């Protein structure tokens, strides 16, 4: 229940955000819903005056609207009559629905009858606002469809009945197609109606008016069911067995808490009734679910319907914390630190990453906490919490700093403003999936890897060996990939290898280690020298892979034998370049001399050979650029 308690506390600390609408970069809107409220896409808006007289109506472009709701209406389905308290579908709010061709199962028990009865009870209660009373005065007249037809919002056929489906026959008779048929409603009778009141004292729309929110909450609180122990807060309060859906998006039917299976074994066999298994108060359920929806829209990361959510809770507000699945570049940008240029060495950049994380520490308050939550659904109706952690913000930032320090490597695959940029740090978990499974890996595979990597970052666990081996085998097979894909795979794999070696108390860096006598590392250095030597003899327009790269996969399995082949293929290029490659030729001899007796053999190489290859190649290209700059300076 700790995740419910954290969400409940988050809602209470952000009550000043209730009802406020925010826009995402995609253009969609989201809000922190009041309790006893939900959202619906409205198709028609009706405006009345303070006396309940009809003023105007218009068709909407599927606008999301905050509406009051009861437990029954929030979970209604099929033919069940359970009206929303104020705004609802045409079949509920129109007293003349049957007159204009609408069908109901029982004329003595129309949806409108239940709707108007409930609305009357609210409008005549001491909690009702003037706007609610105005809407009730209008709706009870039972002429909603008549007014909508008069404003050309709804269309009738020759028999004065609602047109079910617009077709060419009506186009020839009536001309232009009414907007209601392109509003998103399946047909006219299923159009969702929202009401507004033109008032001289208030310019707020009804669905944005906090007074209307509080009015219904106070009214509905008196109608809640029996009280019981709330397992989340430990208090005695009205409990509920109906919990919210629409958690990830408006069409989401999956529920986190459900016990409506009276014939199966959801709770039966151990308990007689569901409330014996667990009791959750209506207030806690509403606030926790509404906070969860708000946080998912605000800062959640959804991949193939799996939600990865991280949020911080300080003393008085919800705070922003760096997500564990980000790479070092994103971390720097989200902390609003200026990134002028990438340093020549990794240490200054590593310090910048530390400062970025320290920036979040500056806002550290007493009892500040971080929550990490992963949700997914196996079926359309049930959702599960796959992972949850609640920890102190200081501990979380320490774990994040350790991850970005230990899994750091130099990367060149990020593109900003059309240019590739370099950064030193840990890769994003999505990019780790790229390295391990390739760019065509499905979202299902990616979300599985991200879930497995989360404990490695947050809890400090070891990286699963199968992920490292998969990335290692792909990085050792460059001929199966395009150059950019291989370069990205190589640097990310080096990050993972470095982290796995640190777990074994071995520290390796991007900078070339001239003193290392590790057999695999030395073989990697030899391969890099051969690659740079051959690449230097090729023309600028020649993009083919060198022999060192082509034989890389074979080299990892049989290094001594494959090296003889690679070395033999270098002779024409050495002869062509002459004294220009004397330095590289000498380097090959120097590296070969560092092998211990009997180690220059065909035993398969460990992952360290990729570190040696990367570091040696980087060192040679860096030296080449420095020499070029010196020549230009002299000229």
HELIX and SHEET records of a PDB file:
HELIX    1   1 UNK A    2  UNK A   13  1                                  12    
HELIX    2   2 UNK A   15  UNK A   17  5                                   3    
HELIX    3   3 UNK A   71  UNK A   74  1                                   4    
HELIX    4   4 UNK A   90  UNK A   93  1                                   4    
HELIX    5   5 UNK A  111  UNK A  123  1                                  13    
HELIX    6   6 UNK A  130  UNK A  139  1                                  10    
HELIX    7   7 UNK A  144  UNK A  150  1                                   7    
HELIX    8   8 UNK A  168  UNK A  174  1                                   7    
HELIX    9   9 UNK A  179  UNK A  182  5                                   4    
HELIX   10  10 UNK A  188  UNK A  190  5                                   3    
HELIX   11  11 UNK A  206  UNK A  208  5                                   3    
HELIX   12  12 UNK A  210  UNK A  221  1                                  12    
HELIX   13  13 UNK A  274  UNK A  277  1                                   4    
HELIX   14  14 UNK A  282  UNK A  299  1                                  18    
HELIX   15  15 UNK A  328  UNK A  334  1                                   7    
HELIX   16  16 UNK A  346  UNK A  361  1                                  16    
HELIX   17  17 UNK A  393  UNK A  406  1                                  14    
HELIX   18  18 UNK A  429  UNK A  437  1                                   9    
HELIX   19  19 UNK A  443  UNK A  458  1                                  16    
HELIX   20  20 UNK A  465  UNK A  475  1                                  11    
HELIX   21  21 UNK A  478  UNK A  480  5                                   3    
HELIX   22  22 UNK A  483  UNK A  503  1                                  21    
HELIX   23  23 UNK A  519  UNK A  537  1                                  19    
HELIX   24  24 UNK A  547  UNK A  550  1                                   4    
HELIX   25  25 UNK A  552  UNK A  557  1                                   6    
HELIX   26  26 UNK A  559  UNK A  577  1                                  19    
HELIX   27  27 UNK A  578  UNK A  581  5                                   4    
HELIX   28  28 UNK A  582  UNK A  593  1                                  12    
HELIX   29  29 UNK A  608  UNK A  634  1                                  27    
SHEET    1   A 2 UNK A  21  UNK A  23  0                                        
SHEET    2   A 2 UNK A  29  UNK A  31 -1                                        
SHEET    1   B 4 UNK A  54  UNK A  68  0                                        
SHEET    2   B 4 UNK A  37  UNK A  49 -1                                        
SHEET    3   B 4 UNK A 192  UNK A 198  1                                        
SHEET    4   B 4 UNK A  88  UNK A  89 -1                                        
SHEET    1   C 3 UNK A 227  UNK A 229  0                                        
SHEET    2   C 3 UNK A 236  UNK A 240 -1                                        
SHEET    3   C 3 UNK A 280  UNK A 281 -1                                        
SHEET    1   D 3 UNK A 301  UNK A 303  0                                        
SHEET    2   D 3 UNK A 306  UNK A 313 -1                                        
SHEET    3   D 3 UNK A 318  UNK A 319 -1                                        
SHEET    1   E 4 UNK A 301  UNK A 303  0                                        
SHEET    2   E 4 UNK A 306  UNK A 313 -1                                        
SHEET    3   E 4 UNK A 369  UNK A 376 -1                                        
SHEET    4   E 4 UNK A 384  UNK A 392 -1                                        
SHEET    1   F 2 UNK A 409  UNK A 416  0                                        
SHEET    2   F 2 UNK A 419  UNK A 425 -1                                        
END                                                                             
